[in-house]
Every structure is written in C-alpha cells, then in structure tokens.
Amino acid sequence: MGKQKNHKGKRFFLYFRVCFVAAAVILGVIWVSTDVGWTNLWDTIARINVGTFVLAIIIFVISQVLIGLRWWLLLRTQKVHISIWAAVRLHFLGLFYNNFMPGSMGGDAIRAWYVTKHTHRRFEAALSVFVDRLLGFTSSIIMAGFCYFVLLPGQKLGIGRGGSSAAAGNGFKQWVVLGLVILGLAVIVLLLFPAGRRLAVRAWTGALKLLRKLWMAIVLYSRSPITILAVFGLTLVLQGMVIAAFWLVGRHIGMETSIKYYFVFFPLTWALGAIPVSVGGAGVVEGGLTGLFMAVGAAKDQALAIALCQRVVWMISSLPGAYVHLAGRHLPTADGGTESPFGPQSGASETSSEEGSEIAIDIEGEGK
C-alpha cells in the first residue's frame, strides 16, 4: 500500500512538472504574440553569429566534461574507483535525462542509481551525486551574491528601458507581499483537505531526509577539505567560462548590457532552475533570465533571445548523453546482470546498505 501511494505521488509530481512547462510555453507564446512580436524575435535570433554560437556550445560541452571530472574527484575522495571517462559518460547521461526526459527520476537519480550498481561502497557513491549537485547549486548562489554586492553595490533594478528605480523597487515589494499572501492562503486551503495534509506531511518528511543527507555529506567530506575547495574553485571557473560565452552571444544580437549583469543573472537563474518544479528548469530559467535582463534595460526580444539561446545550447550539449542511452551500455545484460558503463571492475559487491539505495532513489536534481 505504501509503495502504491509513493508511486501515485511520483506520478502526480511528474504531471505537475509537465503541466508547469506547458503553462510556461503557452504564456510565453501569448506574450511574444501580443507584446514582443514574432518578426522582431526572429530577426534578433538571426543576428546571432554562427561561430560565436558554436563556440558557446563547445565551451559548455567542455565545462560538462570537467564537471564529470569534478564528480570523479568526489568519488575518489570516498574511495569509489571508476575511470574518469566513465564518470563523464554517466554525467552526460544524467544531463540528457534532465533536459529531454520528463520522467519522475531526474538525471541525478539516474547517475546515483547506476553508480551504486558497480561498487561495494554504494552509500558513498550515491551520496557523491548529492554533494556534486550541492556544490553546483551553492557555487551559483555564492557567485550571484558576490557579483551583485561587489559589481552592483546598492543598485536597484528598473523595469524596462528608462524605468524608475524607485518605482520599480516599490512595485517589486508589492508583488512580493502579494505573492506571500497568496502563498499563505494556498497553504491554509491545502491544509483543509486530507490530501493536502498528506502532501504537507510528505513535504516535511522530504525536508528531513534532505537535512539528513546534508549532515551525512558534511561528516564524510569534512575529512577532505582540500578536495572540496578544489572542486568548488573548479566549479566557479567553469561557470565563469559559460557566462562569458553567453555574453559574447549577447553582444552579437545587439545587447549592450554589461557583462557584470551576466555574472549575477545567469547563476541566479541556474539556482532557481534547480528547484524541481519544472522539467530541466524550463520556464523558470527562461522567464527569470528574460525578466532580469529587461529590468536593466535590455529590449524584450533581446532578453528572450539570449534565454532561448541558452536552452538550445543546453539541449545540443546533452546529445552525447543520448548516445550513451541508445548504445545500451547502461542497460541490464541478457544474463540478468547489469552491463557497466564503466567497463570491467573488481571488488564490486552485490550487498550494500539500505541507506545507499535510498539515496540513489531519492536524489533528484535539475539545472546545471
């Protein structure tokens, strides 16, 4: 009975995320049709330099390869030994699932599940995926906050070209208050129904599981602070490379927005996109990025074009993961075993702790 309820909950969550993306697409189409103009948007996209766009793809692919290296370092810290290219291949598989497969399990859950099948240290292997995602999320928040307070000290964002900063600030506060009121009323209404109360209990239980995994990660990885600092620094460098590439794309479509805004807006929307209310952050990232660039004076068509360009780069760069998926090296073999995407390994054990399996199933991640 418990498994059936869990399955229904996952199916409901999947439907919710798909509906969220569909609603975002519909609203985006309406906005472009009534306010931006399809001709203006297409003309702006057509101005993108092909060489610069290809360069952005190459830089993003390189960054994903190095993120695979980052995960490999985290695995080795916990004495989980797989090859570097195995970690890279499995990372691209997870990236493909995040961007193309609207399943109930995210790409991180796929990575965690497969890596636990090929090592006797299954708990540490699964936890490494959680730590890898946590490092990416934390670095995005820190970069956005640092760049905002250092590069844009005390600056308020206006709405549109020539918008009043003071008026925009007041308007933003009003929207925040209104949003909090609506959220509070929604929670109250939700708690009036038995299904809503069950959902609240599940949310609380999920939060406790997350805190438990966070504590276990702190205990295990505090023994290797140098490695954590190294992979954190590597993450910041990779994010900076990707942001600089998109700044070049923005310059070619006529955006005069300073690069310092890119270093605030991109990591901020990446962090927001990691919240699993959508499939691959679709709608959340594009809407947030478009709104933020418009807030500093970018034209509507330019702001939307740079947001859509990022999504296309993500999807194209995920295609190596499709090859890993279609090649079938991650699928069970005919004899009932599991074909390792890592090649032959020794010392793998069929027994593992229940905690490792639980983490492999529970981990879900979006974003970059």
PLY file of the C-alpha trace (Angstrom):
ply
format ascii 1.0
element vertex 368
property float x
property float y
property float z
element edge 367
property int vertex1
property int vertex2
end_header
0.00 0.00 0.00
2.83 2.35 0.88
4.60 1.67 -2.42
1.36 2.34 -4.32
0.92 5.71 -2.59
4.56 6.56 -3.30
4.08 5.68 -6.97
0.95 7.86 -7.17
2.82 10.72 -5.51
5.68 10.50 -8.03
3.21 10.33 -10.91
1.37 13.39 -9.59
4.68 15.26 -9.25
5.59 14.32 -12.83
2.23 15.57 -14.13
2.67 18.79 -12.16
6.10 19.48 -13.67
4.92 18.72 -17.21
1.88 20.96 -16.75
4.15 23.69 -15.39
6.29 23.57 -18.54
3.20 23.51 -20.77
1.75 26.53 -18.98
5.07 28.39 -19.28
5.23 27.68 -23.02
1.62 28.83 -23.55
2.18 32.05 -21.60
5.44 32.64 -23.50
3.72 32.22 -26.86
0.96 34.61 -25.84
3.50 37.17 -24.61
5.54 37.01 -27.80
2.40 37.22 -29.97
0.93 40.23 -28.16
3.94 42.15 -26.89
7.29 41.14 -28.41
6.37 40.18 -31.97
7.49 37.03 -33.74
9.19 39.02 -36.51
11.24 41.03 -34.00
12.22 37.89 -32.11
13.24 36.03 -35.26
15.25 39.00 -36.58
17.10 39.18 -33.27
17.86 35.44 -33.24
19.03 35.63 -36.88
21.70 38.16 -35.84
23.46 35.57 -33.68
26.87 34.86 -35.12
27.13 31.16 -36.02
30.79 30.98 -34.97
30.05 32.53 -31.58
27.09 30.20 -31.06
29.23 27.15 -31.88
31.91 28.48 -29.52
29.29 28.70 -26.75
28.34 25.06 -27.38
32.00 23.95 -27.33
32.66 25.83 -24.09
29.56 24.37 -22.48
30.48 20.83 -23.56
33.99 21.30 -22.17
32.50 22.56 -18.91
30.32 19.44 -18.67
33.33 17.19 -19.27
35.12 18.96 -16.43
32.04 18.63 -14.23
32.31 14.90 -14.85
35.90 15.22 -13.64
34.60 17.07 -10.56
32.28 14.18 -9.75
35.12 11.69 -10.32
37.23 13.56 -7.75
34.37 13.39 -5.25
34.03 9.66 -5.86
37.75 9.04 -5.34
37.61 11.02 -2.10
35.30 8.30 -0.77
37.44 5.50 -2.33
34.93 4.78 -5.10
37.14 3.94 -8.07
35.78 4.30 -11.58
37.51 5.74 -14.64
37.35 9.44 -15.48
35.62 8.82 -18.80
33.11 6.57 -17.08
32.15 9.43 -14.80
31.96 11.79 -17.79
29.74 9.41 -19.77
27.38 8.90 -16.87
27.28 12.65 -16.25
26.19 13.26 -19.85
23.56 10.54 -19.46
22.15 12.43 -16.48
22.33 15.69 -18.41
20.31 14.13 -21.24
17.66 12.89 -18.82
17.42 16.32 -17.20
16.88 18.15 -20.49
14.91 15.65 -22.58
13.25 13.00 -20.42
10.29 14.24 -18.33
10.40 11.24 -16.03
9.77 11.07 -12.31
13.50 10.47 -11.78
15.88 13.29 -12.62
19.29 12.91 -14.19
21.00 12.91 -10.81
18.85 9.99 -9.66
19.87 8.11 -12.81
23.55 8.77 -12.11
23.19 7.70 -8.49
21.29 4.53 -9.36
23.83 3.31 -11.91
26.94 4.15 -9.96
25.66 2.20 -6.94
25.45 -0.94 -9.09
29.20 -1.09 -9.68
30.86 -0.58 -6.34
30.69 -2.11 -2.88
30.74 1.46 -1.46
27.24 2.16 -2.69
26.28 4.59 0.07
29.29 6.83 -0.60
28.80 6.60 -4.38
25.17 7.71 -4.19
25.97 10.46 -1.71
28.65 11.83 -4.07
25.92 12.73 -6.59
24.10 14.73 -3.92
27.32 16.50 -2.96
28.13 17.18 -6.62
24.74 18.84 -7.15
25.00 20.72 -3.86
28.38 22.16 -4.88
26.96 23.39 -8.19
23.93 24.94 -6.50
25.98 26.57 -3.74
28.56 27.98 -6.15
25.75 29.54 -8.25
24.28 31.25 -5.19
27.67 32.47 -3.99
28.68 33.77 -7.43
25.38 35.61 -7.90
25.54 37.14 -4.41
29.23 38.05 -4.59
28.94 39.65 -8.03
25.82 41.56 -7.02
27.33 43.09 -3.88
30.76 43.68 -5.46
29.87 44.67 -9.04
26.44 46.20 -8.43
26.68 47.67 -4.91
23.42 49.28 -3.82
21.99 49.24 -7.33
18.24 48.88 -7.81
16.79 47.31 -10.92
14.37 49.30 -13.07
11.64 47.78 -15.23
12.24 48.17 -18.95
14.13 50.97 -20.65
14.29 54.13 -18.67
12.19 52.71 -15.85
12.21 54.45 -12.49
14.32 52.52 -9.98
12.33 53.78 -7.01
9.02 52.93 -8.61
10.37 49.57 -9.66
11.55 48.86 -6.13
8.15 49.72 -4.68
6.40 47.67 -7.35
8.66 44.71 -6.67
7.93 44.88 -2.94
4.20 44.97 -3.63
4.45 41.88 -5.83
6.48 40.10 -3.13
3.87 40.91 -0.47
1.04 39.84 -2.77
2.86 36.60 -3.59
3.39 35.81 0.10
-0.29 36.47 0.86
-1.39 34.19 -2.00
1.07 31.52 -0.87
-0.21 31.73 2.71
-3.84 31.42 1.61
-2.95 28.49 -0.64
-1.28 26.69 2.28
-4.32 27.28 4.50
-6.72 25.96 1.85
-4.45 22.99 1.22
-4.44 22.03 4.89
-8.25 22.00 4.98
-8.32 18.82 2.87
-6.98 15.38 3.88
-4.99 15.06 0.63
-3.42 18.45 1.28
-2.44 17.46 4.80
-0.86 14.26 3.49
1.08 16.31 0.94
2.31 18.63 3.71
3.48 15.63 5.74
5.35 14.26 2.71
6.97 17.66 2.15
8.09 17.77 5.78
9.42 14.20 5.57
11.31 15.06 2.38
12.86 18.09 4.06
14.04 15.94 6.96
15.58 13.43 4.51
17.39 16.26 2.75
18.80 17.56 6.03
19.88 14.03 6.94
21.74 13.61 3.65
23.32 17.04 4.11
24.58 16.10 7.54
25.98 12.79 6.28
27.73 14.64 3.45
29.29 17.11 5.89
30.54 14.27 8.11
32.08 12.30 5.23
33.57 15.12 3.15
34.86 17.20 6.06
37.72 14.70 6.10
38.88 16.00 2.70
38.59 19.81 2.84
41.29 20.34 0.20
39.36 18.30 -2.36
36.13 20.16 -1.61
37.86 23.52 -2.01
39.47 22.36 -5.27
36.21 21.17 -6.84
34.44 24.31 -5.61
37.06 26.51 -7.27
36.81 24.42 -10.45
33.04 24.95 -10.46
33.39 28.73 -10.24
35.87 28.75 -13.13
33.57 26.61 -15.29
30.57 28.79 -14.58
32.59 31.88 -15.45
33.61 30.35 -18.80
30.00 29.59 -19.72
28.76 33.04 -18.69
31.48 34.75 -20.75
30.45 32.68 -23.78
26.82 33.81 -23.48
27.98 37.41 -23.06
29.66 37.12 -26.46
26.40 35.81 -27.93
24.53 38.73 -26.38
26.95 41.21 -27.92
26.25 39.81 -31.38
22.49 40.32 -31.05
23.00 43.93 -30.02
22.64 43.68 -26.23
24.65 46.45 -24.62
24.14 45.05 -21.12
27.38 44.96 -19.14
28.97 41.59 -18.50
28.68 42.19 -14.75
24.92 41.64 -15.02
25.53 38.31 -16.73
27.60 37.20 -13.75
24.64 37.94 -11.47
21.66 36.88 -13.59
22.90 33.60 -15.04
23.97 31.87 -11.79
20.87 33.22 -10.03
18.54 31.66 -12.60
20.59 28.44 -12.59
19.96 28.19 -8.85
16.24 28.90 -9.31
16.07 26.31 -12.09
17.44 23.69 -9.69
14.15 23.82 -7.76
12.29 20.76 -9.14
9.01 22.41 -10.09
9.75 22.05 -13.79
11.49 19.70 -16.26
15.11 20.81 -16.56
14.18 24.23 -15.14
12.23 25.01 -18.34
10.15 28.12 -17.94
11.78 29.08 -14.65
15.21 29.81 -16.14
13.91 31.46 -19.32
11.33 33.58 -17.52
13.75 34.66 -14.82
16.57 35.48 -17.23
14.29 37.42 -19.57
12.77 39.44 -16.75
16.11 40.26 -15.16
17.69 41.47 -18.40
14.61 43.56 -19.17
14.95 45.06 -15.70
18.33 46.56 -16.65
17.21 47.99 -19.97
17.54 45.14 -22.48
14.91 45.02 -25.20
12.27 42.32 -24.81
13.27 40.46 -27.95
16.96 40.51 -26.99
16.34 39.32 -23.43
14.16 36.45 -24.62
16.60 35.55 -27.41
19.54 35.13 -25.02
17.39 33.00 -22.70
16.25 30.75 -25.55
19.81 30.55 -26.87
20.96 29.16 -23.52
18.25 26.48 -23.63
19.26 25.42 -27.15
22.92 25.21 -26.10
21.95 23.04 -23.14
19.91 20.66 -25.30
22.51 20.32 -28.05
25.24 19.72 -25.48
23.11 16.98 -23.88
23.06 14.87 -27.05
26.19 12.84 -26.13
24.05 11.51 -23.28
21.54 10.29 -25.87
24.32 8.21 -27.44
25.16 6.68 -24.06
21.46 5.89 -23.61
20.92 4.43 -27.09
24.14 2.41 -27.01
22.61 0.42 -24.16
25.80 0.06 -22.13
23.89 1.15 -19.03
21.12 -1.44 -19.50
20.83 -4.90 -17.89
22.59 -7.70 -19.78
20.89 -10.84 -21.06
22.11 -12.92 -18.13
20.26 -10.74 -15.66
23.22 -8.69 -14.57
23.85 -5.08 -15.32
26.24 -4.04 -18.03
28.56 -1.49 -16.55
29.02 1.80 -18.37
32.38 1.91 -16.61
33.93 -1.24 -18.05
35.21 -4.22 -16.04
35.65 -3.65 -12.33
36.86 -5.74 -9.49
35.73 -5.80 -5.92
32.12 -4.85 -6.61
29.77 -6.38 -4.12
26.10 -7.20 -4.52
25.42 -6.28 -0.93
25.03 -2.70 0.17
23.49 -0.63 2.90
19.84 0.33 2.63
20.90 3.94 3.07
22.87 3.85 -0.18
19.91 2.51 -2.13
17.61 5.06 -0.54
19.84 7.96 -1.54
20.13 6.61 -5.08
16.34 6.61 -5.41
15.62 9.87 -3.59
18.17 12.13 -5.26
16.62 14.37 -7.89
18.34 17.38 -9.43
17.78 19.95 -12.17
19.68 22.67 -13.56
23.46 22.99 -14.01
0 1
1 2
2 3
3 4
4 5
5 6
6 7
7 8
8 9
9 10
10 11
11 12
12 13
13 14
14 15
15 16
16 17
17 18
18 19
19 20
20 21
21 22
22 23
23 24
24 25
25 26
26 27
27 28
28 29
29 30
30 31
31 32
32 33
33 34
34 35
35 36
36 37
37 38
38 39
39 40
40 41
41 42
42 43
43 44
44 45
45 46
46 47
47 48
48 49
49 50
50 51
51 52
52 53
53 54
54 55
55 56
56 57
57 58
58 59
59 60
60 61
61 62
62 63
63 64
64 65
65 66
66 67
67 68
68 69
69 70
70 71
71 72
72 73
73 74
74 75
75 76
76 77
77 78
78 79
79 80
80 81
81 82
82 83
83 84
84 85
85 86
86 87
87 88
88 89
89 90
90 91
91 92
92 93
93 94
94 95
95 96
96 97
97 98
98 99
99 100
100 101
101 102
102 103
103 104
104 105
105 106
106 107
107 108
108 109
109 110
110 111
111 112
112 113
113 114
114 115
115 116
116 117
117 118
118 119
119 120
120 121
121 122
122 123
123 124
124 125
125 126
126 127
127 128
128 129
129 130
130 131
131 132
132 133
133 134
134 135
135 136
136 137
137 138
138 139
139 140
140 141
141 142
142 143
143 144
144 145
145 146
146 147
147 148
148 149
149 150
150 151
151 152
152 153
153 154
154 155
155 156
156 157
157 158
158 159
159 160
160 161
161 162
162 163
163 164
164 165
165 166
166 167
167 168
168 169
169 170
170 171
171 172
172 173
173 174
174 175
175 176
176 177
177 178
178 179
179 180
180 181
181 182
182 183
183 184
184 185
185 186
186 187
187 188
188 189
189 190
190 191
191 192
192 193
193 194
194 195
195 196
196 197
197 198
198 199
199 200
200 201
201 202
202 203
203 204
204 205
205 206
206 207
207 208
208 209
209 210
210 211
211 212
212 213
213 214
214 215
215 216
216 217
217 218
218 219
219 220
220 221
221 222
222 223
223 224
224 225
225 226
226 227
227 228
228 229
229 230
230 231
231 232
232 233
233 234
234 235
235 236
236 237
237 238
238 239
239 240
240 241
241 242
242 243
243 244
244 245
245 246
246 247
247 248
248 249
249 250
250 251
251 252
252 253
253 254
254 255
255 256
256 257
257 258
258 259
259 260
260 261
261 262
262 263
263 264
264 265
265 266
266 267
267 268
268 269
269 270
270 271
271 272
272 273
273 274
274 275
275 276
276 277
277 278
278 279
279 280
280 281
281 282
282 283
283 284
284 285
285 286
286 287
287 288
288 289
289 290
290 291
291 292
292 293
293 294
294 295
295 296
296 297
297 298
298 299
299 300
300 301
301 302
302 303
303 304
304 305
305 306
306 307
307 308
308 309
309 310
310 311
311 312
312 313
313 314
314 315
315 316
316 317
317 318
318 319
319 320
320 321
321 322
322 323
323 324
324 325
325 326
326 327
327 328
328 329
329 330
330 331
331 332
332 333
333 334
334 335
335 336
336 337
337 338
338 339
339 340
340 341
341 342
342 343
343 344
344 345
345 346
346 347
347 348
348 349
349 350
350 351
351 352
352 353
353 354
354 355
355 356
356 357
357 358
358 359
359 360
360 361
361 362
362 363
363 364
364 365
365 366
366 367
